[in-house]
Amino acid sequence: MVKTQLQEVFGKLSPYVKNRVMPVIDILLERAEDLDSMNREDNVDYYEDELESIMREVRKIKYIEDQWQIMSAKLKNN
């Protein structure tokens, strides 16, 4: 479930950003797959910590995407 959600988010990235952060995306998807395969009730604290760690990295990638969109728009306007 987490992996599917991340794939949707990463699918919306611009090709320029996606190509630059693809190694990070691959690692995050692998971590999400591991998280999806574990039983959440077995270790709730680990699950929540790992999910938060993944989402922290996703927010960084989204920030990079936002900054790229701003720079790209400025270049198109000039």
C-alpha positions as a Python dict, from the first residue, in 0.01 Angstrom:
ca = {
    (1, 'M'): (0, 0, 0),
    (2, 'V'): (277, 245, 90),
    (3, 'K'): (473, 143, -219),
    (4, 'T'): (171, 200, -444),
    (5, 'Q'): (115, 547, -299),
    (6, 'L'): (481, 637, -348),
    (7, 'Q'): (474, 514, -707),
    (8, 'E'): (181, 749, -774),
    (9, 'V'): (366, 1043, -619),
    (10, 'F'): (687, 967, -805),
    (11, 'G'): (497, 916, -1130),
    (12, 'K'): (392, 1282, -1119),
    (13, 'L'): (749, 1413, -1100),
    (14, 'S'): (895, 1595, -1396),
    (15, 'P'): (1134, 1381, -1600),
    (16, 'Y'): (1426, 1612, -1518),
    (17, 'V'): (1387, 1571, -1141),
    (18, 'K'): (1294, 1203, -1164),
    (19, 'N'): (1611, 1121, -1357),
    (20, 'R'): (1826, 1301, -1102),
    (21, 'V'): (1675, 1139, -793),
    (22, 'M'): (1603, 793, -937),
    (23, 'P'): (1856, 615, -708),
    (24, 'V'): (1683, 764, -404),
    (25, 'I'): (1340, 675, -543),
    (26, 'D'): (1448, 315, -595),
    (27, 'I'): (1569, 288, -235),
    (28, 'L'): (1250, 445, -99),
    (29, 'L'): (1034, 208, -302),
    (30, 'E'): (1235, -87, -173),
    (31, 'R'): (1194, 32, 185),
    (32, 'A'): (822, 83, 128),
    (33, 'E'): (790, -268, -11),
    (34, 'D'): (961, -405, 300),
    (35, 'L'): (725, -201, 514),
    (36, 'D'): (423, -331, 324),
    (37, 'S'): (535, -690, 369),
    (38, 'M'): (573, -669, 745),
    (39, 'N'): (292, -713, 993),
    (40, 'R'): (234, -370, 1140),
    (41, 'E'): (106, -506, 1471),
    (42, 'D'): (430, -698, 1533),
    (43, 'N'): (632, -383, 1578),
    (44, 'V'): (420, -69, 1569),
    (45, 'D'): (703, 162, 1675),
    (46, 'Y'): (939, 41, 1403),
    (47, 'Y'): (664, 63, 1140),
    (48, 'E'): (574, 419, 1234),
    (49, 'D'): (938, 530, 1258),
    (50, 'E'): (1024, 379, 920),
    (51, 'L'): (715, 528, 759),
    (52, 'E'): (800, 871, 897),
    (53, 'S'): (1158, 835, 774),
    (54, 'I'): (1038, 744, 425),
    (55, 'M'): (791, 1032, 419),
    (56, 'R'): (1062, 1276, 529),
    (57, 'E'): (1262, 1179, 220),
    (58, 'V'): (952, 1200, 0),
    (59, 'R'): (890, 1554, 122),
    (60, 'K'): (1247, 1645, 27),
    (61, 'I'): (1193, 1511, -324),
    (62, 'K'): (864, 1699, -352),
    (63, 'Y'): (1045, 2016, -241),
    (64, 'I'): (1306, 1965, -513),
    (65, 'E'): (1025, 1916, -765),
    (66, 'D'): (853, 2236, -649),
    (67, 'Q'): (1177, 2432, -677),
    (68, 'W'): (1238, 2292, -1025),
    (69, 'Q'): (887, 2395, -1133),
    (70, 'I'): (946, 2749, -1003),
    (71, 'M'): (1281, 2778, -1183),
    (72, 'S'): (1137, 2629, -1500),
    (73, 'A'): (845, 2875, -1497),
    (74, 'K'): (1080, 3168, -1451),
    (75, 'L'): (1293, 3056, -1743),
    (76, 'K'): (987, 3022, -1967),
    (77, 'N'): (872, 3373, -1875),
    (78, 'N'): (1201, 3535, -1973),
}
